Amino acid sequence: MIQVLGRAFGIIEHIGQCGSSPLRDIALAADLPKNTTANILKTLKDLGYLAKNDAGRYSLGNRCARLVSAYHGAAAMPLLRDAMTGLSGTLRESVVAAVLENGDRRVIAEAQCIREVTVNMNMSRTESAYAFTTGRVFLAYMSAPALREFIERQGLPKAEEWRNAVTRSGLHAALASIRRKGISIIHQGETMGFASPVFGADRTVACALGVYLPTSRYTKDVRSTIPRELKAAAESLSAQYINAGITAFLTPHKKPI
């Protein structure tokens, strides 16, 4: 029974990393026969922990989302709220926190300068991970298999989403640069965007902190301040999450060791 539970949780973690996955890939990742894997998947689906689409791909179900949201809403959100409020006050700019859910970037909290942090847990605001700094941070720390499956499912970025990452080599180079610098930066139209990863106790990206501002306010005086303060806030929040034993909000991606 314990072995079966271990296999079931291993399958849930794999699907969480990939966003969605077919039976074949799940069985391969779990190192189990297809019939054994299919039985476990059916049980998890019947219980509501997994969902299955018409193409035969499995993704996390509503019960997984409810469990994770309940735990981290109580443990992680107060720390996140304090960090975002402090960063917004220091920079005098809006700050967001986002997670990666089923391949999309989802904002879970926002802090506007001199306003309260508003928490969005209704899972309704999702956008392409490629188009936002917070989404790109999650992609940068995906495992190689998870990133390959993400690309197969979502395709490569469109030029309007990420101009220098429309090829596989370009995407890999851009993600490597984010890991090397510890920050993602976008200059798109009249907006500047910045994001850094917040790591949890299991060395996964728990969430990404992002700062967005109009280019008119991106003056020489703040060009070094914003990246420095954002990275410091993300590192401080990471330390708090690690000390508190907090892991990923929804879909974890391992930090290279």
C-alpha positions, 0 to 999 in steps of 0.5 A, a space after each residue: 500500500 505504501 509503495 502504491 502511495 509513493 508511486 501515486 504521489 510521484 506521478 502527481 509530481 511529474 504531471 505537476 512539473 509537465 503541466 500535462 502528460 500522456 500515459 506513455 510519458 507518465 509510465 516512462 517517468 514512473 518506471 512502471 508498466 503501462 497497465 499499472 500506470 493506467 490503473 493508478 491514473 484512473 484512481 487518481 482521476 476518479 478521486 479528482 486529483 487528476 483530469 484527463 482531456 480528449 487527447 488522453 493527456 493527464 493534468 492536475 485536478 481540482 482537488 490538487 489545486 484546492 489542497 495546495 491553495 489551502 496549505 500555502 494560502 495559510 503558510 506562504 501568503 502572509 510572507 509573500 504579502 509582506 515582501 511585496 508590500 515592502 518592495 512596492 514601497 521601496 521602489 514606488 512601483 507595482 509588484 506582482 507574484 505569479 505561478 506557472 499553472 498547466 503551462 500558463 502564467 497566473 498572477 496570484 497577488 498584486 501590490 500597487 504603490 500605497 495600496 493594499 496587496 490584493 490576492 487573486 486565487 480564482 485561477 481566472 487570470 492566465 497568460 502565456 508564460 513566454 510573454 511575461 518576465 514572471 513566466 520566463 523565470 519558471 521556464 528558466 528553471 524547468 528540468 530539461 524533460 519538462 521544458 521539452 514537453 512544454 515546448 511540444 505542447 505550447 510550441 516555441 514563442 511567437 515573435 511578438 511574445 519573445 523576439 529573440 527566442 523563436 528558435 530552440 537554440 534562441 530559447 535555450 540561450 535566453 533561459 540560460 541567461 536568466 539563470 545566470 543573472 537570476 533575473 528576467 528583464 523585458 523592454 516591450 513597447 512602453 513597458 519595462 518588466 523585471 522578475 526574479 525567482 523565489 525558491 522553496 524548501 525543496 529547491 523549486 521555484 515557489 513563485 516569481 516576483 515581478 515589477 512592471 513600470 512605464 519606460 518613462 519612469 525607467 530613468 538612470 537613477 532606478 536602472 540599478 536600483 530595481 534589479 538589486 532590490 527585486 533580487 534582494 526581496 526574492 532572495 529574502 523571501 526564499 530564505 523565509 520559505 526555506 526556513 518555514 518548509 514552504 515549497 511550490 504554490 502549484 507546479 514546481 520546477 527544480 533549481 539546478 544544483 
